[in-house]
Amino acid sequence: MRTPIIVGNWKMNLNRAEAVALADALVAAIRAAIGGKNVEVGACPPSVYLDCVGHRLAGSPIGLGAQNMYHQPSGAFTGETSPKMLRDLGCKYVILGHSERRQFFAETDAEVFKKTRAALVHGLVPIVCVGESLAQRQAGKTHDVVAAQFQGSLSGLSAEEIAVCVIAYEPVWAIGTGVVATPQQAQEVHLDLRKLLLSRYNSRVASAVRIQYGGSVNAQNAADLLQKPDVDGALVGGASLKAADFLKIVSVA
Ligand code: PGA
């Protein structure tokens, strides 16, 4: 049985006081939202707030995560954050290869792969994002795009390494648009990813790796998505900025 994983991606939002207040609101109600269920929860604030948010989350069931990192442990890389630093701040997760990074910062699969490796070396759980654009979906290229991203960003990992990773299927057309993939659309691609895991690795890996869905997940649509057999959680953007909405998503997981 895969443990569902719900992670909030706060993106480049909130000021320091708001970030701390959101963390406090989540901590106050997270145990009730989880209930007796087996569900993993994470929150990924902007990097400058990792420290203060991490202090508020400490001792709670909510794991701290970053939204990006560079693959080198240290050195002359002005403006970058290393996996070592993220560990130092108590991070458990790091989101890698988010479509906004691929789109606005020209991140390539090869870079995502390097980052994923580095995250694993430093004991972080990489949440590696893949997903097609609207034009690609309309052209019938969803499978090819996701398979190519899997190939470039993940397939160089060993079986032991990939087993630690979380994959997030995030169709670009669903991110921040309010247009959520149907549970059936999500399930199809998740199953596709599981088949890719099976052909590159083995059945143990294919059945162990968790595949989250992301893209306009909210308190209303989460239950239907999470009911699908290969949807093992959600990466939540907009709705993670409201404690009540995020907690509701956790409670239906
Ligand atoms: P959204 O973002 O929930 O606001 O669509 C999801 C994501 O980009 O991770």
py3Dmol code that shows the C-alpha trace and the ligand (Angstrom):
import py3Dmol

protein = """\
ATOM      1  CA  MET A   1       0.000   0.000   0.000  1.00  0.00           C
ATOM      2  CA  ARG A   2       1.361   3.394  -0.987  1.00  0.00           C
ATOM      3  CA  THR A   3       1.019   6.144   1.610  1.00  0.00           C
ATOM      4  CA  PRO A   4      -0.788   9.095   0.020  1.00  0.00           C
ATOM      5  CA  ILE A   5       1.188  12.324   0.076  1.00  0.00           C
ATOM      6  CA  ILE A   6      -0.339  15.793   0.046  1.00  0.00           C
ATOM      7  CA  VAL A   7       2.077  18.680  -0.429  1.00  0.00           C
ATOM      8  CA  GLY A   8       1.409  22.417  -0.549  1.00  0.00           C
ATOM      9  CA  ASN A   9       3.422  24.445  -3.038  1.00  0.00           C
ATOM     10  CA  TRP A  10       3.168  28.024  -1.815  1.00  0.00           C
ATOM     11  CA  LYS A  11       5.123  29.281  -4.834  1.00  0.00           C
ATOM     12  CA  MET A  12       6.277  32.933  -4.683  1.00  0.00           C
ATOM     13  CA  ASN A  13       3.450  34.087  -2.417  1.00  0.00           C
ATOM     14  CA  LEU A  14       2.934  35.484   1.093  1.00  0.00           C
ATOM     15  CA  ASN A  15       5.069  37.735   3.244  1.00  0.00           C
ATOM     16  CA  ARG A  16       6.929  36.483   6.284  1.00  0.00           C
ATOM     17  CA  ALA A  17       4.107  37.127   8.768  1.00  0.00           C
ATOM     18  CA  GLU A  18       1.578  35.470   6.455  1.00  0.00           C
ATOM     19  CA  ALA A  19       3.811  32.456   5.922  1.00  0.00           C
ATOM     20  CA  VAL A  20       4.226  31.987   9.676  1.00  0.00           C
ATOM     21  CA  ALA A  21       0.489  32.450  10.237  1.00  0.00           C
ATOM     22  CA  LEU A  22      -0.323  29.851   7.581  1.00  0.00           C
ATOM     23  CA  ALA A  23       2.140  27.414   9.137  1.00  0.00           C
ATOM     24  CA  ASP A  24       0.609  27.981  12.585  1.00  0.00           C
ATOM     25  CA  ALA A  25      -2.923  27.459  11.249  1.00  0.00           C
ATOM     26  CA  LEU A  26      -1.873  24.207   9.588  1.00  0.00           C
ATOM     27  CA  VAL A  27      -0.089  22.913  12.671  1.00  0.00           C
ATOM     28  CA  ALA A  28      -3.086  23.732  14.873  1.00  0.00           C
ATOM     29  CA  ALA A  29      -5.447  21.520  12.876  1.00  0.00           C
ATOM     30  CA  ILE A  30      -3.295  18.999  11.035  1.00  0.00           C
ATOM     31  CA  ARG A  31      -3.712  16.126  13.489  1.00  0.00           C
ATOM     32  CA  ALA A  32      -7.487  16.409  13.302  1.00  0.00           C
ATOM     33  CA  ALA A  33      -7.339  16.525   9.493  1.00  0.00           C
ATOM     34  CA  ILE A  34      -5.160  13.432   9.325  1.00  0.00           C
ATOM     35  CA  GLY A  35      -7.333  11.618  11.860  1.00  0.00           C
ATOM     36  CA  GLY A  36      -6.198   8.026  12.115  1.00  0.00           C
ATOM     37  CA  LYS A  37      -5.270   7.879   8.441  1.00  0.00           C
ATOM     38  CA  ASN A  38      -1.991   6.969   6.918  1.00  0.00           C
ATOM     39  CA  VAL A  39      -1.182  10.135   4.997  1.00  0.00           C
ATOM     40  CA  GLU A  40       2.003  12.138   4.554  1.00  0.00           C
ATOM     41  CA  VAL A  41       1.835  15.933   4.465  1.00  0.00           C
ATOM     42  CA  GLY A  42       4.329  18.553   3.343  1.00  0.00           C
ATOM     43  CA  ALA A  43       4.510  22.307   2.912  1.00  0.00           C
ATOM     44  CA  CYS A  44       6.885  24.136   0.575  1.00  0.00           C
ATOM     45  CA  PRO A  45       7.192  27.841   1.415  1.00  0.00           C
ATOM     46  CA  PRO A  46       9.386  30.280  -0.535  1.00  0.00           C
ATOM     47  CA  SER A  47      13.054  29.587   0.228  1.00  0.00           C
ATOM     48  CA  VAL A  48      13.544  32.768   2.263  1.00  0.00           C
ATOM     49  CA  TYR A  49      10.827  31.596   4.656  1.00  0.00           C
ATOM     50  CA  LEU A  50      12.027  27.997   4.990  1.00  0.00           C
ATOM     51  CA  ASP A  51      13.749  28.778   8.263  1.00  0.00           C
ATOM     52  CA  CYS A  52      10.888  30.555  10.036  1.00  0.00           C
ATOM     53  CA  VAL A  53       8.218  28.208   8.681  1.00  0.00           C
ATOM     54  CA  GLY A  54      10.396  25.207   9.540  1.00  0.00           C
ATOM     55  CA  HIS A  55      10.521  26.338  13.163  1.00  0.00           C
ATOM     56  CA  ARG A  56       6.723  26.518  13.302  1.00  0.00           C
ATOM     57  CA  LEU A  57       6.291  23.088  11.670  1.00  0.00           C
ATOM     58  CA  ALA A  58       8.880  21.410  13.904  1.00  0.00           C
ATOM     59  CA  GLY A  59       7.363  18.563  15.889  1.00  0.00           C
ATOM     60  CA  SER A  60       4.218  18.517  13.740  1.00  0.00           C
ATOM     61  CA  PRO A  61       3.373  15.852  11.140  1.00  0.00           C
ATOM     62  CA  ILE A  62       3.970  18.400   8.358  1.00  0.00           C
ATOM     63  CA  GLY A  63       7.289  17.970   6.583  1.00  0.00           C
ATOM     64  CA  LEU A  64       9.137  21.025   5.311  1.00  0.00           C
ATOM     65  CA  GLY A  65       9.945  21.226   1.619  1.00  0.00           C
ATOM     66  CA  ALA A  66      11.684  23.575  -0.801  1.00  0.00           C
ATOM     67  CA  GLN A  67      10.477  24.542  -4.267  1.00  0.00           C
ATOM     68  CA  ASN A  68      13.795  24.258  -6.044  1.00  0.00           C
ATOM     69  CA  MET A  69      17.545  23.910  -5.455  1.00  0.00           C
ATOM     70  CA  TYR A  70      20.841  23.779  -7.318  1.00  0.00           C
ATOM     71  CA  HIS A  71      22.648  20.470  -7.679  1.00  0.00           C
ATOM     72  CA  GLN A  72      26.004  21.507  -6.180  1.00  0.00           C
ATOM     73  CA  PRO A  73      26.541  21.205  -2.411  1.00  0.00           C
ATOM     74  CA  SER A  74      28.300  24.600  -2.129  1.00  0.00           C
ATOM     75  CA  GLY A  75      30.504  27.004  -4.042  1.00  0.00           C
ATOM     76  CA  ALA A  76      30.495  30.073  -6.266  1.00  0.00           C
ATOM     77  CA  PHE A  77      26.917  29.874  -7.551  1.00  0.00           C
ATOM     78  CA  THR A  78      25.499  33.282  -6.745  1.00  0.00           C
ATOM     79  CA  GLY A  79      21.859  33.279  -5.817  1.00  0.00           C
ATOM     80  CA  GLU A  80      21.472  29.511  -5.589  1.00  0.00           C
ATOM     81  CA  THR A  81      20.467  27.227  -2.714  1.00  0.00           C
ATOM     82  CA  SER A  82      22.116  23.859  -2.186  1.00  0.00           C
ATOM     83  CA  PRO A  83      20.704  20.527  -1.035  1.00  0.00           C
ATOM     84  CA  LYS A  84      23.026  20.697   1.968  1.00  0.00           C
ATOM     85  CA  MET A  85      21.524  24.024   2.986  1.00  0.00           C
ATOM     86  CA  LEU A  86      18.016  22.641   2.619  1.00  0.00           C
ATOM     87  CA  ARG A  87      18.924  19.747   4.900  1.00  0.00           C
ATOM     88  CA  ASP A  88      20.472  22.173   7.339  1.00  0.00           C
ATOM     89  CA  LEU A  89      17.119  23.996   7.519  1.00  0.00           C
ATOM     90  CA  GLY A  90      15.292  20.737   8.214  1.00  0.00           C
ATOM     91  CA  CYS A  91      13.814  20.162   4.775  1.00  0.00           C
ATOM     92  CA  LYS A  92      12.501  16.732   3.967  1.00  0.00           C
ATOM     93  CA  TYR A  93      11.237  17.395   0.431  1.00  0.00           C
ATOM     94  CA  VAL A  94      12.263  19.408  -2.593  1.00  0.00           C
ATOM     95  CA  ILE A  95      10.083  20.053  -5.628  1.00  0.00           C
ATOM     96  CA  LEU A  96      12.144  19.692  -8.805  1.00  0.00           C
ATOM     97  CA  GLY A  97      11.389  20.347 -12.458  1.00  0.00           C
ATOM     98  CA  HIS A  98       8.147  22.198 -11.814  1.00  0.00           C
ATOM     99  CA  SER A  99       6.698  23.376 -15.132  1.00  0.00           C
ATOM    100  CA  GLU A 100       7.143  26.995 -14.022  1.00  0.00           C
ATOM    101  CA  ARG A 101      10.856  26.320 -13.658  1.00  0.00           C
ATOM    102  CA  ARG A 102      10.961  24.542 -16.999  1.00  0.00           C
ATOM    103  CA  GLN A 103       8.950  27.334 -18.677  1.00  0.00           C
ATOM    104  CA  PHE A 104      10.301  30.545 -17.084  1.00  0.00           C
ATOM    105  CA  PHE A 105      13.810  29.455 -16.140  1.00  0.00           C
ATOM    106  CA  ALA A 106      14.512  27.115 -19.054  1.00  0.00           C
ATOM    107  CA  GLU A 107      15.211  24.126 -16.834  1.00  0.00           C
ATOM    108  CA  THR A 108      15.960  21.044 -18.866  1.00  0.00           C
ATOM    109  CA  ASP A 109      15.402  17.374 -18.126  1.00  0.00           C
ATOM    110  CA  ALA A 110      19.165  16.961 -17.816  1.00  0.00           C
ATOM    111  CA  GLU A 111      19.285  19.631 -15.102  1.00  0.00           C
ATOM    112  CA  VAL A 112      16.300  18.156 -13.323  1.00  0.00           C
ATOM    113  CA  PHE A 113      18.067  14.810 -13.346  1.00  0.00           C
ATOM    114  CA  LYS A 114      21.231  16.305 -11.804  1.00  0.00           C
ATOM    115  CA  LYS A 115      19.175  18.023  -9.122  1.00  0.00           C
ATOM    116  CA  THR A 116      17.223  14.877  -8.378  1.00  0.00           C
ATOM    117  CA  ARG A 117      20.433  12.888  -7.927  1.00  0.00           C
ATOM    118  CA  ALA A 118      21.904  15.574  -5.696  1.00  0.00           C
ATOM    119  CA  ALA A 119      18.741  15.761  -3.591  1.00  0.00           C
ATOM    120  CA  LEU A 120      18.880  12.009  -3.024  1.00  0.00           C
ATOM    121  CA  VAL A 121      22.571  12.097  -2.144  1.00  0.00           C
ATOM    122  CA  HIS A 122      21.768  14.638   0.570  1.00  0.00           C
ATOM    123  CA  GLY A 123      18.814  12.725   1.962  1.00  0.00           C
ATOM    124  CA  LEU A 124      15.995  14.814   0.518  1.00  0.00           C
ATOM    125  CA  VAL A 125      12.865  13.332  -1.047  1.00  0.00           C
ATOM    126  CA  PRO A 126      12.619  14.767  -4.569  1.00  0.00           C
ATOM    127  CA  ILE A 127       9.147  15.547  -5.885  1.00  0.00           C
ATOM    128  CA  VAL A 128       9.810  15.509  -9.609  1.00  0.00           C
ATOM    129  CA  CYS A 129       7.228  17.174 -11.834  1.00  0.00           C
ATOM    130  CA  VAL A 130       6.253  16.156 -15.351  1.00  0.00           C
ATOM    131  CA  GLY A 131       3.337  17.189 -17.538  1.00  0.00           C
ATOM    132  CA  GLU A 132       2.248  18.289 -20.973  1.00  0.00           C
ATOM    133  CA  SER A 133       1.066  21.682 -22.250  1.00  0.00           C
ATOM    134  CA  LEU A 134      -2.385  22.228 -23.700  1.00  0.00           C
ATOM    135  CA  ALA A 135      -1.008  22.300 -27.258  1.00  0.00           C
ATOM    136  CA  GLN A 136       0.813  19.038 -26.657  1.00  0.00           C
ATOM    137  CA  ARG A 137      -2.326  17.387 -25.265  1.00  0.00           C
ATOM    138  CA  GLN A 138      -4.428  18.633 -28.163  1.00  0.00           C
ATOM    139  CA  ALA A 139      -1.858  17.283 -30.589  1.00  0.00           C
ATOM    140  CA  GLY A 140      -2.175  13.855 -28.945  1.00  0.00           C
ATOM    141  CA  LYS A 141       1.391  14.047 -27.600  1.00  0.00           C
ATOM    142  CA  THR A 142       0.702  13.636 -23.866  1.00  0.00           C
ATOM    143  CA  HIS A 143       2.238  10.176 -23.665  1.00  0.00           C
ATOM    144  CA  ASP A 144       5.332  11.134 -25.667  1.00  0.00           C
ATOM    145  CA  VAL A 145       5.965  14.293 -23.644  1.00  0.00           C
ATOM    146  CA  VAL A 146       5.579  12.608 -20.275  1.00  0.00           C
ATOM    147  CA  ALA A 147       7.648   9.622 -21.402  1.00  0.00           C
ATOM    148  CA  ALA A 148      10.435  11.932 -22.614  1.00  0.00           C
ATOM    149  CA  GLN A 149      10.441  13.845 -19.321  1.00  0.00           C
ATOM    150  CA  PHE A 150      10.530  10.563 -17.408  1.00  0.00           C
ATOM    151  CA  GLN A 151      13.384   9.378 -19.601  1.00  0.00           C
ATOM    152  CA  GLY A 152      15.404  12.576 -19.197  1.00  0.00           C
ATOM    153  CA  SER A 153      14.665  13.501 -15.589  1.00  0.00           C
ATOM    154  CA  LEU A 154      14.349  10.149 -13.843  1.00  0.00           C
ATOM    155  CA  SER A 155      15.354   7.048 -15.761  1.00  0.00           C
ATOM    156  CA  GLY A 156      19.059   7.518 -15.023  1.00  0.00           C
ATOM    157  CA  LEU A 157      18.409   6.832 -11.346  1.00  0.00           C
ATOM    158  CA  SER A 158      18.998   3.408  -9.833  1.00  0.00           C
ATOM    159  CA  ALA A 159      16.050   1.336  -8.601  1.00  0.00           C
ATOM    160  CA  GLU A 160      16.964   2.226  -5.010  1.00  0.00           C
ATOM    161  CA  GLU A 161      17.039   5.926  -5.855  1.00  0.00           C
ATOM    162  CA  ILE A 162      13.796   6.092  -7.798  1.00  0.00           C
ATOM    163  CA  ALA A 163      11.974   4.225  -5.038  1.00  0.00           C
ATOM    164  CA  VAL A 164      12.525   7.244  -2.766  1.00  0.00           C
ATOM    165  CA  CYS A 165      11.239   9.776  -5.302  1.00  0.00           C
ATOM    166  CA  VAL A 166       7.732  11.114  -5.634  1.00  0.00           C
ATOM    167  CA  ILE A 167       6.569  11.889  -9.168  1.00  0.00           C
ATOM    168  CA  ALA A 168       4.075  14.708  -9.648  1.00  0.00           C
ATOM    169  CA  TYR A 169       1.989  14.619 -12.801  1.00  0.00           C
ATOM    170  CA  GLU A 170       1.093  18.247 -13.409  1.00  0.00           C
ATOM    171  CA  PRO A 171      -0.534  18.996 -16.757  1.00  0.00           C
ATOM    172  CA  VAL A 172       0.564  22.548 -17.523  1.00  0.00           C
ATOM    173  CA  TRP A 173      -2.910  23.494 -18.728  1.00  0.00           C
ATOM    174  CA  ALA A 174      -4.344  22.666 -15.312  1.00  0.00           C
ATOM    175  CA  ILE A 175      -1.871  24.656 -13.214  1.00  0.00           C
ATOM    176  CA  GLY A 176      -3.361  27.783 -11.734  1.00  0.00           C
ATOM    177  CA  THR A 177      -6.127  27.797 -14.341  1.00  0.00           C
ATOM    178  CA  GLY A 178      -9.035  26.343 -12.402  1.00  0.00           C
ATOM    179  CA  VAL A 179      -9.293  23.723 -15.158  1.00  0.00           C
ATOM    180  CA  VAL A 180      -8.585  20.489 -13.339  1.00  0.00           C
ATOM    181  CA  ALA A 181      -7.856  17.244 -15.161  1.00  0.00           C
ATOM    182  CA  THR A 182     -10.728  14.814 -14.856  1.00  0.00           C
ATOM    183  CA  PRO A 183     -10.012  11.905 -12.525  1.00  0.00           C
ATOM    184  CA  GLN A 184      -9.974   9.699 -15.640  1.00  0.00           C
ATOM    185  CA  GLN A 185      -7.425  11.913 -17.440  1.00  0.00           C
ATOM    186  CA  ALA A 186      -5.201  11.900 -14.370  1.00  0.00           C
ATOM    187  CA  GLN A 187      -5.528   8.154 -13.873  1.00  0.00           C
ATOM    188  CA  GLU A 188      -4.567   7.477 -17.514  1.00  0.00           C
ATOM    189  CA  VAL A 189      -1.291   9.371 -17.274  1.00  0.00           C
ATOM    190  CA  HIS A 190      -0.514   8.017 -13.802  1.00  0.00           C
ATOM    191  CA  LEU A 191      -0.976   4.484 -15.096  1.00  0.00           C
ATOM    192  CA  ASP A 192       1.218   5.359 -18.051  1.00  0.00           C
ATOM    193  CA  LEU A 193       3.934   6.534 -15.653  1.00  0.00           C
ATOM    194  CA  ARG A 194       3.616   3.353 -13.654  1.00  0.00           C
ATOM    195  CA  LYS A 195       4.100   1.351 -16.849  1.00  0.00           C
ATOM    196  CA  LEU A 196       7.221   3.395 -17.601  1.00  0.00           C
ATOM    197  CA  LEU A 197       8.492   2.554 -14.107  1.00  0.00           C
ATOM    198  CA  LEU A 198       7.763  -1.111 -14.736  1.00  0.00           C
ATOM    199  CA  SER A 199       9.585  -1.240 -18.065  1.00  0.00           C
ATOM    200  CA  ARG A 200      12.623   0.720 -16.865  1.00  0.00           C
ATOM    201  CA  TYR A 201      12.825  -0.860 -13.388  1.00  0.00           C
ATOM    202  CA  ASN A 202      10.699  -3.671 -11.965  1.00  0.00           C
ATOM    203  CA  SER A 203       7.300  -4.394 -10.447  1.00  0.00           C
ATOM    204  CA  ARG A 204       8.490  -3.630  -6.925  1.00  0.00           C
ATOM    205  CA  VAL A 205       9.542  -0.124  -7.959  1.00  0.00           C
ATOM    206  CA  ALA A 206       6.463   0.400 -10.136  1.00  0.00           C
ATOM    207  CA  SER A 207       4.122  -0.425  -7.282  1.00  0.00           C
ATOM    208  CA  ALA A 208       6.092   1.517  -4.648  1.00  0.00           C
ATOM    209  CA  VAL A 209       6.667   4.923  -6.270  1.00  0.00           C
ATOM    210  CA  ARG A 210       4.053   7.494  -5.371  1.00  0.00           C
ATOM    211  CA  ILE A 211       2.583   9.581  -8.173  1.00  0.00           C
ATOM    212  CA  GLN A 212       0.861  12.802  -7.144  1.00  0.00           C
ATOM    213  CA  TYR A 213      -1.514  14.769  -9.286  1.00  0.00           C
ATOM    214  CA  GLY A 214      -1.176  18.555  -9.399  1.00  0.00           C
ATOM    215  CA  GLY A 215      -3.094  21.291 -11.193  1.00  0.00           C
ATOM    216  CA  SER A 216      -6.084  23.167  -9.745  1.00  0.00           C
ATOM    217  CA  VAL A 217      -6.648  20.650  -6.964  1.00  0.00           C
ATOM    218  CA  ASN A 218      -9.039  22.099  -4.395  1.00  0.00           C
ATOM    219  CA  ALA A 219     -11.208  21.060  -1.473  1.00  0.00           C
ATOM    220  CA  GLN A 220     -14.077  20.206  -3.828  1.00  0.00           C
ATOM    221  CA  ASN A 221     -12.354  18.089  -6.473  1.00  0.00           C
ATOM    222  CA  ALA A 222      -9.673  16.347  -4.387  1.00  0.00           C
ATOM    223  CA  ALA A 223     -11.745  13.371  -3.259  1.00  0.00           C
ATOM    224  CA  ASP A 224     -12.641  12.256  -6.798  1.00  0.00           C
ATOM    225  CA  LEU A 225      -9.051  12.551  -7.990  1.00  0.00           C
ATOM    226  CA  LEU A 226      -7.620  10.762  -4.973  1.00  0.00           C
ATOM    227  CA  GLN A 227     -10.041   7.890  -5.401  1.00  0.00           C
ATOM    228  CA  LYS A 228      -8.282   6.776  -8.561  1.00  0.00           C
ATOM    229  CA  PRO A 229      -6.045   3.757  -7.979  1.00  0.00           C
ATOM    230  CA  ASP A 230      -2.845   5.325  -9.319  1.00  0.00           C
ATOM    231  CA  VAL A 231      -3.339   8.817  -7.898  1.00  0.00           C
ATOM    232  CA  ASP A 232      -1.308   8.704  -4.690  1.00  0.00           C
ATOM    233  CA  GLY A 233      -1.669  12.255  -3.523  1.00  0.00           C
ATOM    234  CA  ALA A 234      -1.746  15.851  -4.622  1.00  0.00           C
ATOM    235  CA  LEU A 235       0.647  18.721  -5.176  1.00  0.00           C
ATOM    236  CA  VAL A 236      -1.482  21.721  -4.319  1.00  0.00           C
ATOM    237  CA  GLY A 237      -0.723  25.289  -5.374  1.00  0.00           C
ATOM    238  CA  GLY A 238      -3.406  27.947  -4.936  1.00  0.00           C
ATOM    239  CA  ALA A 239      -5.540  25.975  -2.494  1.00  0.00           C
ATOM    240  CA  SER A 240      -2.539  25.392  -0.219  1.00  0.00           C
ATOM    241  CA  LEU A 241      -2.480  29.096   0.650  1.00  0.00           C
ATOM    242  CA  LYS A 242      -5.724  28.741   2.587  1.00  0.00           C
ATOM    243  CA  ALA A 243      -5.296  26.556   5.643  1.00  0.00           C
ATOM    244  CA  ALA A 244      -8.926  25.382   5.672  1.00  0.00           C
ATOM    245  CA  ASP A 245      -8.820  24.303   2.025  1.00  0.00           C
ATOM    246  CA  PHE A 246      -5.507  22.505   2.348  1.00  0.00           C
ATOM    247  CA  LEU A 247      -6.626  20.739   5.531  1.00  0.00           C
ATOM    248  CA  LYS A 248      -9.806  19.625   3.785  1.00  0.00           C
ATOM    249  CA  ILE A 249      -7.716  18.074   1.000  1.00  0.00           C
ATOM    250  CA  VAL A 250      -5.626  16.277   3.641  1.00  0.00           C
ATOM    251  CA  SER A 251      -8.764  15.030   5.349  1.00  0.00           C
ATOM    252  CA  VAL A 252     -10.139  13.414   2.178  1.00  0.00           C
ATOM    253  CA  ALA A 253      -6.837  11.777   1.224  1.00  0.00           C
TER     254      ALA A 253
END
"""
ligand_1 = """\
9
PGA
P -2.331 25.003 -8.644
O -0.770 24.708 -8.757
O -2.889 24.057 -7.608
O -2.441 26.441 -8.226
O -2.923 24.742 -9.991
C -0.269 23.405 -8.641
C 1.226 23.412 -8.816
O 1.727 24.141 -9.679
O 1.957 22.695 -8.109
"""
view = py3Dmol.view(width=600, height=400)
view.addModel(protein, "pdb")
view.setStyle({"model": 0}, {"cartoon": {"style": "trace"}})
view.addModel(ligand_1, "xyz")
view.setStyle({"model": 1}, {"stick": {}})
view.zoomTo()
view.show()
